[in-house]
Amino acid sequence: MNKLLRKGLRTWIEIDKKAVAHNYRIFRNFIGGNALNSKGVGQVKMLSVVKSNAYGHNFIEFAKEQEKLGIDFLGVDSVLEALALRREGIKVPILVLGYTLPEMIKKASEKNISITISNFESLSAVIQIGKKIKVHIKADTGFNRHGFLESDISKVIEKLKKNRNIIVEGLFTHFSMSKDPYYLTYTKTQINRFNKWQESFRKAGFSPICHASATSGTLLYKEAHLDMVRVGIGLYGIWPSDEAKHFFGDKLSLVPVLSWKTIIVETKIIPKGSKVGYDGTIIVKRDSVIAICPIGYWHGYPRALSNIGYVLINGKEARILGRVCMDIIMIDITDIKNVKVGDEVVLIGKSKNAEISADEIAKLLSASTYELLTRINPLIKRFYI
């Protein structure tokens, strides 16, 4: 990236718009190859999940890119996120996937924002508002998180039929074990349970957009594409699991869209036997050249990478030395030539022919790639390039 663009920044994130478009086409083509939707009318829709700051990618900019590409729906966690998108001029339908506070229902109605209803308390709150509003009813088919139970079907339908202000735009569920293609039984059970919900709603005269599949379900269960799929992590170029990647990696090419970078602000030579960082958790075994980078756990770079993580400089790996501090890391550049203050350091992404992926870092931490990306500080500038 042009240095002038990131002038004045000590750390920044680059989002590759070509990679964003590539991943969008991968999924659009994949579901487009499916037959008609569950009603036999039209193609399967796609919802782009942009909640949690678009998994660390800047949800407003990512949503704008998705709208340009032709996305059918955007999925957010809260009405506040949805309102922020509307303020930015985004017109595409938006579904709030998370819980909506009663005092936010009216605002959602006014801005044509669809909300999720997953319990009778929320349903009562919507009824009391007395405003026309689009809702997606969430069924709990075995996740045991948000959602009405199967025993609630009749009561839910009865209440919906009595209230004309409630527009039943959608009906959905969420799979809990669909990331592993070699473990089918439980997901198939959830699909069968959701079929009962769909049949009951259609018999009652409703014609909702039915959806069940997130990224992994989209890839592994074509029979669960229904009327719409909800693609999150896949649109950011990340596989939802190693199992899914192993199963589909030779058939589909996902490209990570995010790179995270910082700079070197100081270098020094320390003698053999020196302790580095808080608590002296590491002692160098040779005379060493270390570099200081202005990045730390406040920025979202995990403290758990102390002494085990690494970064890239000029296509070479440089190991983290000592504790990751709040705003600083120390790295070993002894074996990397011609390193100077101001040089670019890659935390996630490519440097010449070398690459360090978010998945690799998550494995070092025995953690989730989702968690790693969503914890990157939202105040860090994201450049869509």
C-alpha positions in Angstrom: 0.0 0.0 0.0 1.1 3.5 -0.7 2.9 5.0 2.3 1.2 8.3 1.9 -2.2 6.6 2.6 -1.1 5.3 6.0 0.9 8.4 6.9 0.7 9.1 10.6 -0.4 5.5 11.5 1.7 3.0 13.5 -0.6 0.1 12.8 -3.3 -0.4 10.1 -5.4 -3.0 8.3 -5.7 -3.5 4.6 -8.8 -5.1 3.1 -8.4 -6.4 -0.5 -11.5 -5.5 -2.4 -10.6 -8.0 -5.2 -10.5 -10.8 -2.7 -13.9 -9.6 -1.3 -15.4 -9.8 -4.8 -13.7 -13.2 -5.4 -15.2 -14.8 -2.3 -18.6 -13.3 -3.0 -18.6 -14.9 -6.5 -17.5 -18.2 -5.1 -20.5 -18.4 -2.8 -23.0 -16.8 -5.3 -22.0 -19.3 -8.0 -22.1 -22.2 -5.5 -25.7 -21.5 -4.4 -26.6 -20.5 -7.9 -25.8 -24.0 -9.1 -28.6 -25.2 -6.8 -32.1 -25.7 -8.1 -34.9 -23.2 -7.3 -35.5 -22.3 -3.7 -37.7 -24.3 -1.4 -40.8 -22.8 -2.8 -39.8 -23.5 -6.4 -39.8 -19.8 -7.2 -36.6 -17.9 -7.9 -33.0 -18.6 -6.9 -31.6 -19.0 -3.4 -30.9 -15.6 -1.7 -27.6 -14.8 0.1 -27.3 -12.9 3.3 -23.9 -11.5 4.2 -23.2 -11.6 7.9 -21.5 -8.3 8.8 -22.1 -8.4 12.6 -19.3 -7.8 15.1 -17.6 -5.1 12.9 -17.7 -7.5 10.0 -15.6 -10.0 11.9 -13.0 -7.3 12.4 -13.1 -6.0 8.8 -15.2 -2.7 9.3 -18.8 -3.5 8.9 -19.8 -0.3 7.2 -17.2 -0.6 4.5 -17.7 -4.3 4.1 -21.5 -3.9 3.8 -21.0 -1.2 1.1 -18.9 -3.6 -0.9 -21.5 -6.4 -0.5 -24.3 -4.0 -1.6 -22.2 -3.1 -4.7 -21.8 -6.8 -5.5 -25.5 -7.5 -5.3 -26.1 -9.1 -1.9 -29.7 -9.8 -1.0 -29.6 -9.3 2.7 -27.2 -8.1 5.4 -27.1 -9.7 8.9 -26.1 -7.7 12.0 -26.3 -8.4 15.7 -28.2 -5.3 16.9 -30.5 -2.5 15.8 -27.7 -0.1 16.6 -25.5 -1.8 13.9 -28.5 -1.7 11.5 -29.2 2.0 12.1 -25.5 2.8 11.5 -25.8 1.1 8.1 -28.9 3.0 7.2 -27.3 6.3 8.1 -24.6 5.4 5.6 -27.2 5.2 2.9 -27.3 1.4 2.7 -30.7 0.3 1.2 -30.4 -3.5 1.1 -32.6 -5.4 3.5 -31.1 -5.8 6.9 -31.9 -8.6 9.5 -31.0 -8.2 13.1 -29.8 -11.7 14.1 -29.4 -10.9 17.8 -31.8 -9.8 20.6 -33.7 -6.5 20.1 -34.5 -4.4 23.1 -38.2 -3.4 23.3 -37.3 0.3 23.1 -35.5 -0.3 19.8 -38.4 -2.1 18.0 -40.0 1.2 16.9 -36.8 2.5 15.4 -36.3 -0.8 13.5 -39.8 -0.4 12.1 -39.2 3.2 11.0 -36.0 2.3 9.1 -37.3 -0.9 7.5 -35.1 -3.2 9.5 -36.2 -6.8 10.1 -35.7 -8.2 13.6 -35.4 -11.7 15.0 -38.1 -13.0 17.4 -37.0 -16.0 19.4 -39.2 -15.9 22.5 -42.7 -15.0 23.7 -41.4 -12.0 25.7 -40.0 -10.4 22.5 -43.2 -11.4 20.6 -45.3 -9.6 23.2 -43.1 -6.5 23.0 -43.6 -6.4 19.2 -47.3 -6.7 19.6 -47.5 -3.9 22.1 -45.6 -1.5 19.8 -48.4 -1.6 17.4 -46.3 -0.7 14.4 -45.9 -2.7 11.2 -42.6 -4.5 11.4 -40.9 -7.4 9.5 -39.8 -10.3 11.7 -37.9 -13.5 11.3 -39.1 -16.2 13.7 -36.2 -18.2 15.1 -36.7 -21.9 15.9 -34.4 -23.8 18.2 -33.9 -27.2 16.6 -31.1 -28.4 18.9 -28.6 -25.6 19.4 -30.3 -24.7 22.7 -29.5 -21.1 22.4 -32.0 -18.5 21.1 -35.2 -19.8 19.6 -38.7 -21.2 20.1 -39.0 -24.9 20.9 -40.9 -27.3 18.7 -43.7 -27.5 21.4 -44.2 -23.7 20.8 -45.2 -23.9 17.2 -49.0 -23.8 17.6 -48.9 -21.0 20.1 -46.4 -18.9 18.0 -48.6 -19.3 14.9 -51.8 -18.4 16.8 -50.2 -15.1 18.1 -48.9 -14.2 14.7 -52.2 -14.8 13.0 -53.9 -12.5 15.4 -51.6 -9.5 14.8 -51.6 -8.0 11.4 -48.9 -5.5 12.2 -46.4 -8.4 12.3 -45.1 -9.2 8.9 -43.6 -12.7 9.0 -40.8 -12.1 6.5 -38.6 -15.1 7.6 -38.3 -18.3 9.5 -34.9 -19.7 10.5 -32.8 -21.9 12.6 -29.0 -22.3 13.3 -27.0 -25.5 13.1 -24.6 -26.3 15.9 -22.4 -29.1 14.4 -22.4 -28.4 10.7 -18.7 -27.5 10.5 -17.6 -31.2 10.3 -18.7 -32.9 7.1 -17.9 -36.3 8.7 -20.5 -35.8 11.4 -23.8 -35.7 9.7 -26.4 -37.1 12.1 -27.1 -34.2 14.3 -27.3 -31.7 11.5 -29.7 -34.0 9.6 -31.8 -34.1 12.8 -31.9 -30.3 13.0 -32.9 -30.2 9.3 -35.8 -32.6 9.9 -36.9 -30.6 13.0 -36.9 -27.4 11.0 -38.9 -29.1 8.2 -41.8 -29.4 10.8 -41.6 -25.6 11.4 -41.7 -24.9 7.7 -44.7 -27.2 7.1 -46.6 -25.7 10.0 -46.1 -22.1 8.8 -47.1 -22.8 5.3 -50.2 -24.7 6.4 -51.1 -21.6 8.5 -50.9 -19.4 5.3 -47.5 -17.9 5.9 -44.8 -17.8 3.2 -41.6 -16.8 5.0 -38.0 -16.8 3.7 -36.7 -20.0 5.2 -33.0 -20.1 6.1 -30.8 -22.4 8.2 -27.3 -22.6 6.8 -24.3 -20.4 7.8 -21.0 -20.8 5.9 -20.4 -24.4 6.7 -24.0 -25.4 6.2 -24.0 -23.7 2.8 -21.0 -25.6 1.7 -21.9 -29.0 3.1 -25.7 -29.3 3.1 -27.2 -28.3 -0.2 -30.6 -29.6 0.9 -30.5 -26.9 3.6 -30.0 -24.0 1.3 -33.8 -23.5 1.3 -34.7 -19.9 0.4 -31.6 -18.1 1.7 -28.2 -18.9 3.1 -26.3 -16.8 5.7 -22.6 -16.6 4.8 -20.2 -15.0 7.3 -16.6 -16.2 7.8 -16.4 -17.6 4.2 -16.9 -14.1 2.6 -13.8 -13.0 4.6 -11.9 -15.8 2.9 -11.6 -18.0 6.0 -12.8 -21.6 6.2 -15.2 -22.3 9.0 -13.2 -25.4 10.1 -10.2 -27.5 9.1 -12.6 -30.3 8.3 -14.6 -28.2 5.9 -11.4 -27.0 4.2 -10.1 -30.5 3.9 -13.4 -31.6 2.4 -13.8 -28.7 0.0 -10.4 -27.0 -0.3 -9.6 -28.6 -3.7 -12.9 -27.6 -5.1 -13.3 -24.0 -3.9 -10.7 -21.3 -3.5 -11.3 -18.8 -0.6 -8.9 -15.8 -0.4 -8.4 -14.1 3.0 -9.2 -10.4 2.5 -7.5 -8.9 5.7 -3.9 -8.0 6.2 -2.7 -6.4 9.5 0.5 -4.4 9.6 2.7 -2.3 11.9 6.2 -0.7 11.7 9.5 -0.9 13.5 10.1 2.1 15.7 13.4 1.1 17.4 16.2 -1.5 17.1 19.0 -2.4 19.5 21.7 -5.0 20.1 21.5 -6.9 23.4 24.1 -9.3 24.8 23.8 -13.0 25.3 22.0 -13.8 28.6 19.8 -10.7 28.5 16.2 -11.1 29.8 13.5 -9.5 27.6 10.3 -8.0 28.6 8.0 -8.1 31.7 9.0 -10.8 34.2 12.0 -11.8 32.1 10.2 -14.8 30.6 12.9 -15.3 28.0 16.7 -15.1 28.1 18.5 -14.8 24.7 21.1 -17.4 24.1 23.3 -15.3 21.8 24.0 -11.6 21.2 20.8 -10.5 19.5 19.3 -7.7 17.5 15.8 -6.9 18.6 13.2 -4.6 17.2 10.3 -2.8 18.9 6.9 -2.5 17.3 4.0 -0.3 18.6 1.4 -3.0 18.8 0.0 -4.9 21.8 -2.9 -6.6 23.4 -4.9 -3.3 23.5 -4.9 -3.4 19.7 -6.1 -7.0 19.8 -2.8 -8.7 19.3 -3.2 -11.6 21.8 -1.0 -11.6 24.9 -1.0 -15.4 24.7 1.4 -15.1 21.7 4.2 -14.1 24.1 7.3 -16.1 23.2 5.5 -18.3 20.7 4.2 -15.9 18.1 6.0 -14.5 15.1 5.7 -11.7 12.5 7.1 -11.2 9.0 9.7 -8.7 7.9 11.0 -8.6 4.3 9.6 -12.1 3.8 11.3 -13.5 6.9 9.9 -14.7 10.2 10.8 -12.8 13.3 9.9 -14.4 16.6 8.1 -12.5 19.5 10.5 -12.1 22.4 9.0 -11.9 25.9 5.5 -10.8 27.0 3.2 -9.1 24.5 2.7 -5.7 26.2 -0.3 -3.5 26.2 1.0 -1.4 23.3 4.4 -3.0 22.4 6.0 -6.2 21.1 9.6 -7.1 20.9 10.8 -9.2 18.1 14.1 -11.0 17.2 15.6 -9.7 13.9 19.1 -11.1 14.4 19.0 -13.2 11.3 17.2 -10.6 9.1 19.4 -8.2 7.2 18.9 -4.6 6.4 16.1 -3.9 8.9 15.6 -0.3 9.9 13.2 2.0 11.7 10.1 2.6 9.7 10.1 -0.8 8.0 6.8 -2.6 7.6 6.0 -5.6 9.8 3.2 -8.0 8.8 1.1 -9.4 11.7 -1.4 -11.1 9.4 -1.0 -11.4 5.7 1.8 -11.7 3.1 5.4 -10.4 3.0 7.1 -11.2 -0.3 6.8 -15.0 -0.7 6.0 -15.6 3.0 2.5 -15.5 4.6 1.1 -15.7 8.1 -2.6 -16.4 8.2 -5.2 -15.7 10.9 -5.8 -19.5 11.0 -2.1 -20.1 11.8 -2.1 -17.6 14.6 -5.3 -19.1 16.0 -3.7 -22.6 16.0 -0.7 -21.2 17.9 -3.2 -20.0 20.5 -5.4 -23.2 20.4 -8.2 -20.6 19.8 -10.8 -19.7 17.2 -10.0 -17.7 14.1 -13.4 -16.0 14.6 -12.3 -14.8 18.0 -8.9 -13.6 16.8 -10.4 -11.5 14.0 -13.3 -10.0 15.9 -11.1 -8.9 18.8 -8.9 -6.6 16.6 -9.5 -3.2 18.0 -12.2 -1.4 15.9 -10.4 1.9 16.2 -7.5 0.7 14.0 -7.9 2.3 10.5 -9.1 -0.2 7.8 -8.1 0.6 4.2 -10.3 -0.9 1.5 -7.8 -1.1 -1.4 
